[in-house]
């Protein structure tokens, strides 16, 4: 088996990083790494986890001399870190491969957005042309592409609108905790009335709503109530009525597919909801040809091994096409495949995927495998 010589991993303690390290262990990826160096911005010098071929003490993630000895760096540390370290490291003449979960470098001409089940040929071509920056895509975009892979492959997509229902883990570990705290506070606040059999549900509702609108609720880094609520704005304001998250749907998808010169129009409305790990999305898709639902289902199902089509009926949908059913699994659940009543070339689809797996960690893990094959 081919090997990666010296791999540095920054951000392995974080949410995406720990899911990635877990997947690397599950899949035996460390067998093809000759030496792994785990870095930290806050715990350098302390003992790290005991792993095969791994230095026992954590290295300093800000030490450019140390980073410059690596053949490959994986960063799941966040955009601020990339901003601080990447350019000075390249300026020192470092020629290694930079794999990153953060969005900082994604749209650079010198970066490839990686989602190899869809764009392995682009990845390999760019590698052959000497590219060295391979960046994971936005979670929602990667999950959409995995779900609709077959339709893109068959060139069936004219345009898409995406309505997203995005999990709080996309906001980081702290926001997951805050959501739970909000849920607990709401329950605690309603408990006296809940215990009274004769209490009116409208009294409970108004008590909760008053609490959610008061300063007493813990909003923390989420900034707003999310429990019993939803937040139709994710990422920064582009000052044109759209959020940066919505912009990514069109921009990143077309870059991943290598269609920047002939883009597929994609419009998104991105919404944060109170789920933990899974992003759900409802698509309306204009097809380039009037293909029947059975054929569309086959095309979607056969595109890759992770798509799992859920039969379009009430029981299967409620059982299997939900964040609760999909959380922690590599499956990309796809269902509610149907044509609209107003135009048989316009279809709808609903999909659910774990945004920490295919949405973040898995494309990076698989890129390391592609690099190992080459070295
Ligand atoms: P995170 O959980 O906040 O972790 C980032 C770093 O925070 C860790 O590597 C660790 O670095 C430090 N840290 C401080 N206290 C910690 C604690 N108690 N437990 C664990 N780590 C702690 O970040 P993330 O959500 O994984 O996101 C990392 C990057 O991936 C971001 O750029 C993000 O945009 C991108 N991304 C995230 C998602 C997602 O679902 N969250 C999806 C796609 C892409 P030190 O060891 O150096 O202290």
Boltz pocket constraint, residues with backbone or C-beta under 6 A from the ligand:
constraints:
  - pocket:
      binder: B
      contacts: [[A, 10], [A, 11], [A, 12], [A, 13], [A, 14], [A, 15], [A, 16], [A, 17], [A, 39], [A, 40], [A, 41], [A, 42], [A, 43], [A, 61], [A, 75], [A, 76], [A, 77], [A, 78], [A, 79], [A, 101], [A, 102], [A, 103], [A, 137], [A, 138], [A, 139], [A, 169], [A, 170], [A, 171], [A, 172], [A, 173], [A, 355], [A, 356], [A, 359], [A, 360]]
      max_distance: 6.0
